Amino acid sequence: MIVGVGIDVVDVERFMATLERTPRLRDKLFTAEERGLPPASLAARFAAKEAIAKALGAPGGMSWQDCTVERVPGGAPVVHVRASVAARAAELGVRTWHLSISHDAGIASAMVVAEA
């Protein structure tokens, strides 16, 4: 059963300009493992986190640090949730995440399906 669906699109250049203007934002939005990624990958990870939040109903109090997207060579990206995001997912009965991310021509996008 589908619990939620989320989608997000990010302009890579605009997103990176925002990170440069607000240096602490990078630490707030991304885990240590994610922070060193290239610009398009960072924007795609942000889009994924936004899509995940939307699939969960965008409740307040969720931490960006409580969601990580892992790249698996030759496979689909893997969503790892903990603490506030895991608690909301458990509340809704989410057991499986289906995530697709992409970046091309200066745009990063993500689409997620949360499944019980």
DODO-584838 format. One line per 5 residues: number of its first residue (from 1); their letters; for each residue x, z, y of C-alpha. Coordinates in steps of 0.1 Angstrom, whole numbers, plus 2048, in hexadecimal, padded with zeros to 3 digits. Example, Ala and Ser with C-alpha at 12.3 -4.5 7.8 and 13.67 -1.06 7.14 Angstrom:
BEGIN
1> AS> 87B 84E 7D3  889 847 7F5
***
This chain:
BEGIN
1> MIVGV> 800 800 800  80D 7F7 823  80F 815 839  81C 804 858  82C 7E5 867
6> GIDVV> 843 7E3 884  856 7C7 897  86D 7C7 8B4  882 7AE 8C8  8A0 7B6 8DD
11> DVERF> 8B3 7A1 8F6  8D8 7A7 8EC  8E8 7A3 90E  8CE 7B8 920  8D1 7D3 905
16> MATLE> 8F7 7D4 908  8F5 7D6 92E  8DF 7F4 92A  8F8 805 912  914 7FE 92B
21> RTPRL> 900 80D 948  8F7 82C 933  914 834 91C  904 852 90C  8E7 83C 900
26> RDKLF> 8FD 82D 8E5  903 850 8D6  8DE 858 8D9  8D1 838 8C8  8EB 833 8AD
31> TAEER> 8FD 846 892  923 847 891  923 82C 876  90E 815 88B  91F 819 8AD
36> GLPPA> 93C 802 8A7  927 7E4 89D  928 7C4 8B1  90F 7BF 8CD  8F6 7A9 8BA
41> SLAAR> 8F7 7C1 89C  8F1 7E0 8B3  8D3 7CF 8C3  8C6 7C6 8A1  8C9 7EA 895
46> FAAKE> 8B7 7F6 8B4  89B 7DC 8AD  899 7E9 88A  896 80E 895  87B 804 8AE
51> AIAKA> 869 7F1 892  86B 80F 87B  85E 826 896  841 80E 89C  839 80D 876
56> LGAPG> 837 833 877  81F 833 894  83A 839 8AE  836 85F 8AE  848 874 8C7
61> GMSWQ> 865 88A 8BD  877 872 8A6  89C 870 8AA  8AE 84E 8AA  8CA 85F 897
66> DCTVE> 8B2 865 87A  8B0 841 871  8CD 82B 866  8CD 806 85B  8E8 7FD 842
71> RVPGG> 8F4 7DA 83D  8F7 7D0 818  90D 7B1 813  8F8 797 802  8D8 7AD 803
76> APVVH> 8BD 7B9 819  8C5 7D4 833  8BE 7F8 827  8AB 812 83B  8B7 836 839
81> VRASV> 8A2 851 849  8A6 876 84C  899 894 85F  87E 88A 879  87A 866 86D
86> AARAA> 879 870 848  860 88B 850  848 872 861  84D 859 845  845 874 82B
91> ELGVR> 826 87E 83F  81A 85B 83C  824 856 818  83F 83C 81F  855 837 800
96> TWHLS> 863 814 806  870 801 824  871 7DB 827  887 7D1 844  892 7AF 851
101> ISHDA> 8AA 7AD 86F  8B8 78F 880  8CB 785 89F  8D0 762 8AD  8D2 752 8D0
106> GIASA> 8D5 773 8E1  8B7 783 8D2  8B6 79E 8B7  896 7A4 8A3  88A 7BB 887
111> MVVAE> 86A 7BD 872  862 7DA 85B  847 7E2 842  843 807 838  834 809 815
116> A> 825 827 802
***
